[in-house]
Amino acid sequence: MADIDAKTRQELEAAAFRRLVTHLRANPDVQNIDLMNLAGFCRNCLSNWYRDAANEKGIGLSKEDSREIVYGMAYGEWKEKHQKEASAEDLVRFEEARPKESRD
């Protein structure tokens, strides 16, 4: 692993990110609350991290634009097409497992 130069590492990380986004777009049946309850992050988290990275580079990216990058469509459109009502059990699990940084 130490033999990978910084540029190649960054290219591999970018490829992995693109593959993750492609996978999430292809599986809209996996709800954000399911991702949060299982892994502690969701599509919105990814879009926020993307926007944060852009801002660190001096690139102004709106929340809506970063979400469109991750969702592959406008967030409202994705919600209409794919988002389901979360069960009471899922909401309880979410509140118990939600990372502290997401509680603000």
Secondary structure, 3 states (H helix, E strand, C coil): CCCCCHHHHHHHHHHHHHHHHHHHHHCCCCCHHHHHHHHCCCHHHHHHHHHHHHHHCCCCCCHHHHHHHHHCCCHHHHHHHHCCCCCHHHHHHHHHHCCHHHHC
